[in-house]
Structures are given as C-alpha cells and as structure tokens.
Amino acid sequence: MRGARVLAAGASLSLLASCAAAPPASVPEVAAPVPTAAPRPEPLPVTPVPVPPVVIVQSPPQSPAQVPAPVMVPAVNEEEQQALALLADLQRYVLDPAEDLRRELAAATAALARSRNDVSRIRVAMLLTLPAAGPPDDARALSLLEPVVARSGNNSPLKQVAALLYAQIVERGRSVREEQKRTAAAQEKLDALRAVERSLLLERSRNAGGGSAGGGGGGTGR
C-alpha cells in the first residue's frame, strides 16, 4: 500500500518536471489578407431583335381620267408689271410730301423727254393731277393720256390704267366747271341783292332830303 503511494508520487514529480522543462509552444502568426480585385460582371447575353421584312406596296396605275391635271399659273407679262408699278407709285404719291412730289415730277418729265413711251406718259399725267406737286395741269395731263387711250385694238393693262386716269380727270374737270357755274350764279344773285339794297338806300336818302327841304320852307313863310 505504501509502495503504491510512493510510485504515484514519483510519477507526479516526473510529470511536473517534464512540464517545467518543455518550452511553451509558439502561436502561429496569422497573415494579413491580401486585397483582391472585385470580380468583373459577366456581360449579359444580347438577344438580336428580328427585323421585319420591308414590303413595298405600289399603288395601282391610274387611268388618265383619274390623274389630276397640273395647275397652270399664268405668267405676268411686262406690261402687267409696269401697270402694277404705276398703281403702287400712285398710292405712294398720295402720301409723299410736296417736296418729294416736285422732285418726282421733274424726274418723270426728264424721262418723258428721253422716251415718250406709255409708262412715262402715264406717270407724268398722274403727277400733274396732284396739287402737292404743283399747280394742277389737267389739260396737259389729258393730252399725254389721249394717245394711250385712243389706241385701238389694244386692251392692255397700261391702257386700262390710262383710261381710268383719263376718266377721273374729265370728271373732275366737269365737277369744277359745275361748281364754278354755281358759284357764278350765286355771285350774280348776291350782286343783284346788293344792287337792290343800294337803290333802296338811295331812294330813302332822297325822300329824307326832300322832306327836310319842305319843312324848312314852311317855317320861313310864318
């Protein structure tokens, strides 16, 4: 019994000695994690879109009766352009000041002296009828328009403009003459009334003078 205890004690001492003599085991170092690149996303699969076939639809041929005829725009000839330009100038002349109209008349007269064509005749005639351009000269205006208006077998735009202007000048002259006649008649009536008034005043003056003389004579007799 005692021998067993001695053996157990010896075994314990041997175990402690071996534990004291053996160095402690080292703790293995843990390496720092190495950063790794983020994995690239895989490309998505592309599904091709089917393209529908192109279908060209042709309209059935039309018969000649169904095809619309092209619209023909009449061309403006030179005389029409000249007539339109004259009408536009006439509208401008009505609004222009007197100084500008006098210059226009001088320029138009010089152009008429170089070339006595229809456009020059009508332009000068228009300016001669405007009081702001100077004293109106209807007689000269009519003489310039007569060759254009009297031209037979021609109904051109320039002739129409000349005929319209000619008719207006004639009508204005007739109105002026009628107004002058009315004015002359009124003046004659006024002169007649004044003559009657003067005769009445003269007669009254004579009667008043005769009565005064008769009264004076009667007083002297008494």
C-alpha positions as CSV (number, residue, x, y, z in Angstrom):
1,M,0.0,0.0,0.0
2,R,2.7,2.4,0.9
3,G,4.8,1.3,-2.0
4,A,1.9,2.2,-4.4
5,R,1.7,5.8,-2.9
6,V,5.5,6.2,-3.4
7,L,5.2,5.2,-7.0
8,A,2.3,7.5,-7.7
9,A,4.1,10.4,-6.1
10,G,7.2,9.7,-8.2
11,A,5.1,9.6,-11.3
12,S,3.6,13.0,-10.5
13,L,7.0,14.5,-9.9
14,S,8.2,13.2,-13.2
15,L,5.2,14.7,-15.0
16,L,5.8,18.1,-13.4
17,A,9.4,18.1,-14.2
18,S,8.7,17.4,-17.8
19,C,6.1,20.2,-18.0
20,A,8.6,22.6,-16.4
21,A,11.4,21.8,-18.8
22,A,9.4,21.9,-22.0
23,P,9.2,25.4,-23.6
24,P,5.8,26.8,-24.4
25,A,4.6,26.2,-27.9
26,S,4.7,29.3,-30.1
27,V,1.4,30.7,-31.5
28,P,1.5,30.8,-35.3
29,E,1.2,34.3,-36.9
30,V,-1.9,35.0,-39.0
31,A,-1.0,36.7,-42.3
32,A,-3.0,39.8,-43.3
33,P,-5.5,39.2,-46.0
34,V,-4.3,40.4,-49.4
35,P,-7.0,42.5,-51.1
36,T,-8.3,41.0,-54.3
37,A,-9.9,42.8,-57.2
38,A,-13.6,42.7,-57.4
39,P,-14.7,40.2,-59.9
40,R,-15.9,41.8,-63.2
41,P,-19.6,41.2,-64.0
42,E,-20.1,38.9,-66.8
43,P,-21.7,40.6,-69.9
44,L,-25.4,39.9,-70.3
45,P,-26.3,37.9,-73.3
46,V,-27.7,40.1,-76.2
47,T,-30.6,38.7,-77.9
48,P,-30.9,40.0,-81.5
49,V,-34.2,41.7,-82.4
50,P,-35.7,40.3,-85.5
51,V,-36.2,42.9,-88.2
52,P,-39.4,42.6,-90.1
53,P,-39.1,42.4,-93.8
54,V,-39.7,45.6,-95.8
55,V,-42.7,45.3,-98.0
56,I,-43.0,47.9,-100.8
57,V,-46.6,48.5,-101.8
58,Q,-47.2,50.0,-105.2
59,S,-50.4,51.8,-105.9
60,P,-52.2,50.5,-108.9
61,P,-51.7,52.6,-112.1
62,Q,-54.3,55.3,-112.5
63,S,-56.2,55.9,-115.6
64,P,-55.7,59.2,-117.4
65,A,-59.1,60.4,-116.3
66,Q,-58.1,60.0,-112.6
67,V,-54.8,61.8,-112.8
68,P,-55.4,65.5,-111.8
69,A,-54.3,68.0,-114.4
70,P,-51.4,70.3,-113.4
71,V,-52.4,73.8,-112.4
72,M,-51.1,76.3,-114.9
73,V,-50.2,79.6,-113.3
74,P,-50.4,82.4,-115.8
75,A,-47.2,84.3,-116.2
76,V,-47.1,88.0,-115.5
77,N,-46.0,89.9,-118.6
78,E,-44.0,93.1,-118.7
79,E,-47.0,95.4,-119.3
80,E,-48.8,94.0,-116.2
81,Q,-45.7,94.5,-114.1
82,Q,-45.5,98.1,-115.4
83,A,-49.2,98.8,-114.6
84,L,-48.9,97.4,-111.1
85,A,-45.8,99.5,-110.5
86,L,-47.7,102.7,-111.7
87,L,-50.6,101.9,-109.3
88,A,-48.2,101.4,-106.4
89,D,-46.5,104.7,-107.2
90,L,-49.8,106.4,-107.3
91,Q,-50.6,105.2,-103.8
92,R,-47.2,106.4,-102.6
93,Y,-47.6,109.8,-104.3
94,V,-50.8,110.4,-102.3
95,L,-48.8,110.2,-99.0
96,D,-45.5,111.8,-100.1
97,P,-44.7,115.4,-99.0
98,A,-44.8,118.2,-101.6
99,E,-41.1,118.5,-101.9
100,D,-40.7,114.8,-102.8
101,L,-43.5,115.1,-105.4
102,R,-41.9,118.1,-107.1
103,R,-38.7,116.0,-107.4
104,E,-40.7,113.1,-108.8
105,L,-42.4,115.4,-111.3
106,A,-39.1,116.8,-112.5
107,A,-37.6,113.3,-112.9
108,A,-40.6,112.0,-114.7
109,T,-40.6,114.9,-117.1
110,A,-37.0,114.3,-117.9
111,A,-37.7,110.7,-118.5
112,L,-40.6,111.6,-120.8
113,A,-38.3,113.9,-122.8
114,R,-35.9,111.0,-123.3
115,S,-38.5,108.4,-124.2
116,R,-42.2,109.2,-124.9
117,N,-43.5,105.7,-124.0
118,D,-46.8,104.8,-122.3
119,V,-45.3,104.4,-118.9
120,S,-43.6,107.9,-119.0
121,R,-46.8,109.5,-120.2
122,I,-49.0,108.0,-117.5
123,R,-46.5,108.8,-114.7
124,V,-46.3,112.5,-115.7
125,A,-50.1,112.7,-116.1
126,M,-50.6,111.3,-112.6
127,L,-48.2,113.8,-111.0
128,L,-49.8,116.7,-112.9
129,T,-53.1,115.9,-111.2
130,L,-51.7,116.2,-107.7
131,P,-52.0,119.7,-106.2
132,A,-49.0,119.0,-103.9
133,A,-46.7,118.5,-106.9
134,G,-47.5,122.0,-108.2
135,P,-50.4,123.7,-109.9
136,P,-52.6,121.0,-111.4
137,D,-52.5,121.0,-115.2
138,D,-55.4,118.8,-116.3
139,A,-55.1,120.0,-119.9
140,R,-51.6,118.7,-120.3
141,A,-52.4,115.5,-118.4
142,L,-55.2,114.8,-120.8
143,S,-53.0,115.5,-123.8
144,L,-50.5,113.0,-122.6
145,L,-53.1,110.3,-121.9
146,E,-55.0,110.7,-125.2
147,P,-52.6,108.7,-127.4
148,V,-52.7,105.8,-125.0
149,V,-56.5,105.8,-124.5
150,A,-57.2,106.3,-128.2
151,R,-55.1,103.3,-129.3
152,S,-57.5,100.9,-131.0
153,G,-57.4,97.1,-130.8
154,N,-55.4,97.0,-127.6
155,N,-56.8,96.5,-124.1
156,S,-53.5,96.2,-122.4
157,P,-53.1,96.9,-118.6
158,L,-51.4,100.2,-119.3
159,K,-54.3,101.3,-121.5
160,Q,-56.7,100.4,-118.7
161,V,-54.7,102.5,-116.2
162,A,-54.6,105.4,-118.6
163,A,-58.3,105.2,-119.4
164,L,-59.2,105.2,-115.7
165,L,-57.0,108.2,-115.0
166,Y,-58.3,110.0,-118.1
167,A,-61.9,109.4,-116.9
168,Q,-61.1,110.8,-113.4
169,I,-59.5,113.9,-114.8
170,V,-62.5,114.5,-117.2
171,E,-65.0,114.0,-114.3
172,R,-63.0,116.3,-112.0
173,G,-63.0,119.0,-114.7
174,R,-66.7,118.7,-115.2
175,S,-67.3,119.0,-111.4
176,V,-65.0,122.0,-111.3
177,R,-66.9,123.7,-114.1
178,E,-70.3,123.0,-112.5
179,E,-69.0,124.3,-109.2
180,Q,-67.8,127.4,-111.0
181,K,-71.2,127.9,-112.6
182,R,-73.0,127.5,-109.3
183,T,-70.5,130.0,-107.7
184,A,-71.1,132.5,-110.6
185,A,-74.8,132.1,-110.3
186,A,-74.7,132.7,-106.5
187,Q,-72.5,135.7,-107.0
188,E,-74.9,137.1,-109.6
189,K,-77.8,136.8,-107.1
190,L,-75.7,138.4,-104.4
191,D,-74.7,141.3,-106.7
192,A,-78.4,141.7,-107.6
193,L,-79.5,141.8,-104.0
194,R,-76.8,144.4,-103.2
195,A,-77.9,146.5,-106.2
196,V,-81.5,146.4,-104.9
197,E,-80.2,147.3,-101.4
198,R,-78.2,150.3,-102.8
199,S,-81.2,151.5,-104.8
200,L,-83.4,151.3,-101.7
201,L,-80.9,153.2,-99.6
202,L,-80.6,155.8,-102.3
203,E,-84.3,156.3,-102.6
204,R,-84.7,156.5,-98.9
205,S,-82.0,159.1,-98.8
206,R,-83.7,161.2,-101.5
207,N,-87.0,161.0,-99.7
208,A,-85.5,162.1,-96.4
209,G,-83.7,165.0,-98.1
210,G,-86.9,166.3,-99.9
211,G,-89.0,166.2,-96.6
212,S,-86.4,168.3,-94.8
213,A,-86.4,170.9,-97.5
214,G,-90.2,171.3,-97.5
215,G,-90.3,171.7,-93.7
216,G,-87.7,174.4,-93.8
217,G,-89.6,176.4,-96.4
218,G,-92.9,176.4,-94.4
219,G,-91.1,177.8,-91.3
220,T,-89.8,180.7,-93.2
221,G,-93.2,181.7,-94.5
222,R,-94.6,182.1,-91.0
